[in-house]
Amino acid sequence: MEPVYLDHAATTPVRPEVLEAMLPFLSAAWGNPSSAHRFGRAARAGFEQAKREVADALGVEPGQVVFTSGGTEADNLAVIGAALAAQARGKAMHVITTKIEHKAVLAAAHAVVRLGGRETLLPVDECGVVDLDALDQALADEPSVVSIMWVNNEVGVVQPMREIARRCRAAGVPLHTDAVQAFGKLPIDLDEVPCILVSISGHKLGAPKGIGALIVRDRTIIEALIHGGGQQFGLRPGTENVAGAVALGRAALIARQELDGHVDRMCTLRDRLAADLKAIVPDLVIHCLEAERAPHVLSVSVPDAEAEAMLMHLDIAGIACSAGSACTTGAVEPSHVLVAMGVARPLALGTLRFSLGHETTDDDIARVGATFGSVVARVRALGAALGRA
């Protein structure tokens, strides 16, 4: 029996159409896109087409697409690059972000502090939605950049990006959003939601790992972090990853074409899975039910059951998902996202994330439902036995 993969928020399999599109640029069209001869021109044509496909999917101009090695590099370029650009204009380096951001954004904000700047971490409510009053207060301090993720990677909550963008624009502050979990899962039109900087990543929507992009709608608000040649307007110099860019472009094109049907189907499967798990484990907690959520992410906590143990038993049963905690220096700690949401530590340590993809089927959901009850019972029994011992 084929294993069930429900960890698409971590990474996705490369789609056959994407692999087919990129293969020529690993074989026949292998030239350097900066070269003027026919080999370079063939590579350049593929690279420019990839920019157009990404741009069309986001409602921006091809010249605003800067390819990176992934979402982490894009986040760092946006956050640190904006702070450095502010400093170059004679202003203080100050990053506003939230307590539930991906570590790529939080670590970039911390790096700005080490460079002599400062950071403001906005609180969120129990569903992970940012406190807009706190944002208004922070905007009054003339920050270099605001960075707020569109969709949280752990619990799937969708931030009110239209309102956030309106407030940032009114304050004259550039807005960056980590849209890695939103792109291809939700409609994104940057004419309607005027973010200045937007990070995306290929391996979250059927392209390979190692390719992403930063949408830069105003080149004057960021400084380059890598220095070298003049490729990509000097914002991300170095010989371009043409095959990766082509892959991301094709994945973006497919995501745009399939979006409406994909969203509806994912919502149906996610809600069915949530209902099945709740019926099997009545005291199970489903996170962010009162907020808007992305269609592909379901975060649940099981009282009196450790997530790591549940993951192990689910994996043995052929089901892959992820936990809401991480092992740090030998100790299991709850997710910073759940802590910021006010989830109690014992419950946070029993959190699982199921994330769906375009190939997820009804049978996959049924298999999780058929397995979950016995896994929880086994883990709880083991925990009780260890507690008595």
C-alpha positions in Angstrom: 0.0 0.0 0.0 1.3 3.4 -1.0 2.2 5.7 1.9 0.0 8.8 2.6 1.9 12.1 2.3 0.2 14.9 4.2 3.2 17.2 4.8 3.0 19.5 1.7 3.6 22.6 3.8 7.1 21.2 4.3 7.7 20.3 0.7 5.9 19.0 -2.4 6.8 16.4 -5.0 8.0 17.9 -8.3 5.1 17.8 -10.7 5.8 15.9 -14.0 4.9 19.0 -16.1 7.5 21.0 -14.1 10.2 18.4 -14.5 9.5 18.2 -18.3 9.8 22.0 -18.6 13.1 22.3 -16.8 14.9 19.3 -18.3 15.9 21.0 -21.5 17.8 23.6 -19.5 19.8 20.9 -17.8 20.7 19.4 -21.2 20.5 21.1 -24.6 19.9 24.7 -23.3 22.7 24.7 -20.8 24.3 28.0 -21.7 25.1 30.9 -19.4 22.2 33.4 -19.8 24.6 36.3 -19.7 26.4 35.1 -22.8 25.6 36.7 -26.2 26.0 33.6 -28.3 23.3 31.1 -29.3 23.9 28.9 -26.2 23.4 31.9 -23.9 20.4 33.2 -25.8 18.6 29.9 -25.5 19.1 30.0 -21.7 18.1 33.7 -21.5 14.9 33.0 -23.4 13.9 30.3 -20.9 14.8 32.6 -18.0 12.7 35.5 -19.3 9.7 33.3 -20.0 10.0 32.1 -16.4 9.9 35.7 -15.2 6.8 36.3 -17.2 5.0 33.3 -15.8 5.7 34.2 -12.2 4.8 37.8 -12.8 1.5 36.9 -14.5 0.6 34.6 -11.6 1.0 37.5 -9.1 -0.2 40.5 -11.2 3.2 42.2 -11.4 5.7 43.1 -14.1 8.4 40.6 -15.2 11.0 43.2 -14.3 9.9 43.0 -10.7 10.7 39.3 -10.3 14.1 38.5 -8.7 14.9 34.8 -8.5 16.5 33.5 -5.3 17.6 30.2 -3.9 14.3 29.9 -2.0 12.0 31.6 0.5 14.6 31.9 3.2 16.9 33.9 0.9 14.0 36.0 -0.4 13.0 36.8 3.2 16.5 37.8 4.2 16.9 40.0 1.1 13.6 41.7 1.9 14.1 42.3 5.6 17.8 43.0 5.9 17.9 44.6 2.5 15.2 47.1 3.4 16.9 47.9 6.7 20.2 48.6 4.9 18.5 50.8 2.3 16.9 52.8 5.1 20.3 53.2 6.8 21.8 54.4 3.5 19.1 57.1 3.4 20.1 58.3 6.8 17.3 56.6 8.7 17.3 54.1 11.5 17.1 50.4 10.8 13.9 49.2 12.4 12.0 46.1 11.4 8.4 45.4 12.4 7.2 41.8 12.2 5.1 39.4 14.2 5.7 36.7 16.8 4.5 34.0 14.6 6.7 34.5 11.5 8.7 31.8 9.8 12.2 31.6 11.4 13.7 33.0 8.2 12.0 36.4 8.9 12.6 36.3 12.6 16.2 35.4 12.2 16.6 38.2 9.6 15.0 40.7 12.0 17.4 39.5 14.7 20.3 40.0 12.3 19.2 43.6 11.8 19.5 44.1 15.6 23.0 42.7 15.5 23.8 45.3 12.8 22.8 48.0 15.1 19.1 48.3 14.3 16.0 47.2 16.3 13.0 45.0 15.9 9.4 45.2 17.0 7.5 41.9 17.3 3.7 42.4 17.1 1.4 40.2 19.2 -1.3 38.0 17.8 -4.6 36.8 19.2 -5.6 33.2 20.1 -6.1 32.4 16.4 -2.8 33.9 15.3 -4.2 37.0 13.7 -2.0 40.1 14.1 -3.0 42.9 16.5 -3.8 45.8 14.1 -3.8 48.3 16.9 -0.3 47.3 17.8 0.7 47.6 14.1 -0.7 51.2 14.1 1.4 52.1 17.1 4.5 50.6 15.6 4.0 52.3 12.3 4.1 55.7 14.0 7.8 55.0 14.7 8.7 55.2 11.0 10.1 51.7 10.6 12.3 50.6 7.7 9.9 47.8 6.7 7.0 45.8 8.0 7.1 42.0 7.3 4.0 40.0 8.0 3.4 36.5 6.5 0.3 36.0 4.4 -0.4 32.5 5.6 1.2 31.0 8.7 3.1 27.8 7.9 2.1 26.0 11.1 -1.5 26.7 11.7 -2.7 28.0 8.3 -4.2 31.3 9.6 -4.6 34.0 6.9 -3.7 37.5 7.9 -5.8 40.5 6.8 -3.3 41.5 4.2 -5.5 44.0 2.4 -6.0 46.0 5.6 -2.4 45.6 6.7 -1.2 46.9 3.2 -3.6 49.8 3.4 -2.3 50.9 6.8 1.4 50.5 5.7 0.7 52.5 2.6 -1.0 55.3 4.5 2.1 55.4 6.8 4.5 55.4 3.9 6.2 52.2 5.1 7.1 49.4 2.7 5.4 46.1 3.3 7.0 42.7 2.8 5.0 39.5 3.0 6.3 36.0 3.2 3.7 34.4 0.8 5.4 31.0 0.6 2.3 29.2 2.0 -0.2 31.5 0.3 1.1 31.4 -3.3 -0.8 28.7 -5.3 -3.2 28.2 -2.4 -5.1 31.5 -2.3 -5.8 34.2 -4.9 -3.1 36.8 -4.8 -3.4 40.1 -6.7 -0.8 42.6 -5.8 -2.7 45.4 -7.5 -5.4 44.8 -4.9 -3.0 44.1 -2.0 -0.1 46.5 -2.6 2.8 44.7 -0.9 6.1 46.1 -2.1 8.1 42.9 -1.4 6.8 39.4 -1.7 8.6 36.1 -1.1 7.7 32.8 -2.7 9.3 29.4 -2.9 9.1 26.8 -5.6 9.2 23.6 -3.6 5.9 24.4 -1.9 4.0 24.2 -5.2 5.5 21.4 -7.3 8.9 22.9 -8.3 12.2 21.5 -6.9 14.0 22.8 -3.8 16.5 25.5 -4.2 14.5 28.0 -6.2 12.3 30.9 -5.1 11.7 34.6 -5.8 11.4 38.0 -4.3 8.9 40.3 -6.0 10.5 43.8 -5.8 8.0 46.5 -6.8 10.4 49.4 -5.9 14.1 48.7 -6.3 15.1 51.7 -4.3 13.8 50.3 -1.0 16.3 47.4 -0.7 20.0 46.9 -0.8 21.7 43.8 -2.2 23.1 41.2 0.3 25.2 39.4 -2.3 27.7 41.3 -4.3 29.2 40.5 -7.7 28.0 40.9 -11.3 25.0 42.9 -12.4 22.6 40.0 -12.9 19.0 40.6 -11.8 19.5 44.4 -11.5 22.4 43.8 -9.1 19.9 42.8 -6.3 20.8 39.1 -6.6 24.0 38.9 -8.7 25.5 35.6 -9.9 24.9 33.3 -12.8 21.2 32.5 -12.7 19.7 29.1 -11.9 17.9 28.9 -15.3 16.5 25.4 -14.9 15.2 26.3 -11.4 13.6 29.5 -12.6 11.9 27.7 -15.5 10.6 25.1 -13.0 9.2 27.9 -10.8 7.7 29.6 -13.7 5.9 26.5 -14.9 4.7 25.7 -11.4 3.3 29.2 -11.1 1.5 28.9 -14.4 -0.1 25.6 -13.4 -1.0 27.0 -9.9 -2.7 29.9 -11.6 -4.7 27.7 -13.9 -5.8 25.3 -11.2 -6.4 27.7 -8.4 -10.2 27.8 -8.1 -10.7 24.1 -8.3 -7.8 23.4 -6.1 -9.0 25.7 -3.3 -12.5 24.2 -3.2 -11.1 20.6 -3.2 -8.6 21.3 -0.5 -11.1 23.0 1.7 -13.5 20.0 1.4 -10.7 17.5 2.2 -9.3 19.5 5.1 -12.7 19.9 6.7 -13.5 16.2 6.2 -10.2 15.3 7.9 -10.9 17.7 10.8 -14.4 16.2 11.3 -13.1 12.6 11.1 -10.3 13.3 13.7 -12.7 15.1 16.0 -15.2 12.2 15.8 -12.4 9.7 16.7 -10.8 11.8 19.4 -13.5 14.0 20.9 -11.2 16.1 23.1 -9.0 16.9 20.1 -8.5 20.7 19.6 -8.6 22.2 16.1 -6.6 25.4 15.9 -7.8 28.7 14.4 -11.4 27.6 13.7 -12.6 31.2 14.3 -10.2 32.7 11.7 -9.8 32.5 8.0 -7.5 29.6 7.2 -5.6 28.5 4.1 -7.3 25.5 2.5 -4.3 23.1 2.7 -3.3 23.3 6.4 -5.0 21.6 9.4 -3.4 22.0 12.8 -4.7 19.9 15.7 -3.6 19.2 19.3 -4.3 16.0 21.1 -4.3 16.2 24.9 -2.2 13.7 26.8 -0.3 12.6 23.7 3.1 13.7 22.6 3.4 14.8 19.0 6.7 13.1 18.4 5.4 9.7 19.5 2.3 10.1 17.4 4.4 11.0 14.4 6.5 7.9 14.8 3.4 5.6 15.0 1.8 7.4 12.1 4.9 7.0 10.1 5.0 3.2 10.9 1.4 3.1 9.6 2.5 4.8 6.4 1.2 8.3 7.1 3.5 11.3 6.9 2.7 14.6 8.6 4.6 17.0 11.0 4.6 18.2 14.6 4.1 21.6 16.2 7.2 21.3 18.2 10.9 21.0 17.6 13.8 19.4 19.4 16.3 22.1 20.5 19.5 21.2 22.4 18.0 17.8 23.4 14.8 19.2 24.8 11.4 19.2 23.0 10.0 22.7 23.0 6.6 23.9 21.9 6.3 25.9 18.6 6.9 29.6 19.0 3.7 30.1 16.9 1.6 28.2 19.4 3.2 29.9 22.4 2.4 33.3 20.8 -1.2 32.2 20.4 -1.4 31.4 24.1 -1.7 27.6 23.7 -0.7 25.8 26.9 2.6 24.0 26.8 1.2 20.4 27.4 -1.3 20.9 24.6 1.2 22.5 22.3 3.5 19.5 22.7 0.7 17.3 21.3 0.2 19.3 18.1 0.2 17.8 14.6 0.1 19.6 11.3 -1.6 17.8 8.3 -1.0 19.7 5.1 -2.6 18.6 1.8 -1.5 18.9 -1.8 -2.9 18.6 -5.3 -2.5 14.8 -5.3 -4.2 14.2 -2.0 -7.2 11.9 -2.4 -10.4 11.0 -0.5 -8.7 7.6 0.2 -5.8 9.3 1.8 -8.1 11.1 4.2 -10.0 7.9 4.9 -6.7 6.1 5.8 -5.8 8.8 8.3 -9.2 8.5 9.9 -8.9 4.7 10.1 -5.5 4.8 11.7 -5.6 7.9 14.0 -7.7 6.5 16.8 -5.5 3.5 17.4 -2.3 5.7 17.2 -3.6 8.1 19.8 -4.8 5.3 22.1 -1.4 3.6 21.9 0.5 6.8 22.6 -1.7 7.8 25.5 -1.4 4.3 27.0 2.4 4.5 26.7 2.5 7.9 28.3 0.3 6.8 31.2 2.5 3.7 31.7 5.7 5.8 31.8 4.0 8.2 34.1 3.2 5.4 36.6 6.7 4.0 36.3 
